[in-house]
Amino acid sequence: MRQPFLPYGKPCLSEADVEAVVACLRTDWLTQGPRVKEFETRFADSVGAPHVVAVSSATAALHLALQVAGIGPGDRVVTSPLTFLASANAALYVGATPDFCDVDPETLSIDPRKLEENWKPDTRAVVAVDYAGIPCGIPEIAEVARRHGAVVIEDACHGVGGKFNGPEDQPGPWSLGANPWVDFGTFSLHAVKTLTGGEGGVLCCRDGDHAARAGRLRSHGVERSVDRFTHYPETDPLFEQGPWYYEMQELGYNFRLTDIQCALAQSQLGRVDEFLHRRREIVRIYREGLSGIPNLTLPRPPRPADEPLTSWHLFPVRIDFENVGLTRSEIMKKLRQRGIGTQVHYIPVHLQPYYRKAFGYQPGKCPQAERYYRSALSLPLYPTLSEEDQSRVIDELKGLLSQ
Ligand SMILES: *Cc1c(COP(=O)(O)O)cnc(C)c1O
């Protein structure tokens, strides 16, 4: 019998998830209904965020974070090159200049020492990324950013449910994306992410006014709450503030998350602990099965105490392809022939043609990230990956690496 194809990641939907969506479809609210607020409240509780705004994508959440923080033309936004395009593109949406700080080879996120060394006076925001769910070391990154008066955003799209231990005086553990060091945290509900609504995003804000403004911008800049009206022009009867009244106070977007998506995401939210438990278990089995293999390095949080708290969105191993004598494409192809999907996370964003052309970024700008990229390969990791299938991944990879 042909063995099933194992993708590098896939959503994990239950009958209860399906029923939650169907139940929503039977109500009168497909969008902008009660499920959005309910999901926001539940998500805020689950990560310990002061304020939460549910939006149509993490890209929208990053965009709104920068906008409500007042970042715009003339400002520089520094992020990690080892991320999905959105972490950098958000800066472009608000007219700012995206820039990249090389990674620490341990955290695989912004290296705080390099952030300090290369700090430019126009830098007004730092977007740190918890790559694969490995804690980015936000206290150290935020320390540099704050000293220079910059806003701190944690792109925790890989980190839902993940936690990390803080420094001695603030031990935590703290949630990725919602902790004392960040002004904003962003999460994605895209189908490849640990918790999905199909599409969707979550913006966590420290500041209530930021959240209120992000909530307005999510829907065309419209304000419906009486205590936030501008009352303009107060005395003209034409502008009587009857029950229909609303105000467009600034230009916003349609970044709304639907009730259908919220129904799915909320149902999934109840299973995040279960998902993470499975993901950690799978990582533990990878560690056992793939330890001590030449030319292979496994990812790991720099601080061992963080390992049991890590969300493990991806399991990106490093392979010294040159030493192995096979290219990455060859290995990916051979694995694919054996029914095993892999992926590369990520092409360093500064080397994308757009970024090279628009900003003159060149190879050599972020040597650690570029070196990492040459060796990276993400192995299958998702809660329903069976032990048997995982053994197959381990055996096939071992076989290829020891030819
Ligand atoms: C998925 C992802 C995003 C974008 O999420 P969308 O919801 O698809 O917009 C941003 N940053 C990182 C690190 C991601 O993995």
The ligand as an SDF file (V2000), in Angstrom:
LIG
                    3D

 15 15  0  0  0  0  0  0  0  0999 V2000
    2.4900   33.6180    8.8840 C   0  0  0  0  0  0  0  0  0  0  0  0
    3.3560   34.7170    9.3300 C   0  0  0  0  0  0  0  0  0  0  0  0
    3.0170   36.0650    9.1380 C   0  0  0  0  0  0  0  0  0  0  0  0
    1.8380   36.5040    8.3450 C   0  0  0  0  0  0  0  0  0  0  0  0
    0.6370   35.9580    8.7610 O   0  0  0  0  0  0  0  0  0  0  0  0
   -0.6920   36.1580    7.8790 P   0  0  0  0  0  0  0  0  0  0  0  0
   -1.7700   35.8480    8.8630 O   0  0  0  0  0  0  0  0  0  0  0  0
   -0.6080   35.1730    6.7740 O   0  0  0  0  0  0  0  0  0  0  0  0
   -0.7290   37.5490    7.3960 O   0  0  0  0  0  0  0  0  0  0  0  0
    3.8590   37.0250    9.6710 C   0  0  0  0  0  0  0  0  0  0  0  0
    4.9770   36.6990   10.3100 N   0  0  0  0  0  0  0  0  0  0  0  0
    5.3520   35.4200   10.5010 C   0  0  0  0  0  0  0  0  0  0  0  0
    6.6000   35.1280   11.2460 C   0  0  0  0  0  0  0  0  0  0  0  0
    4.5570   34.3980    9.9960 C   0  0  0  0  0  0  0  0  0  0  0  0
    4.9460   33.1300   10.1430 O   0  0  0  0  0  0  0  0  0  0  0  0
  1  2  1  0
  2  3  1  0
  2 14  2  0
  3  4  1  0
  3 10  2  0
  4  5  1  0
  5  6  1  0
  6  7  2  0
  6  8  1  0
  6  9  1  0
 10 11  1  0
 11 12  2  0
 12 13  1  0
 12 14  1  0
 14 15  1  0
M  END
$$$$
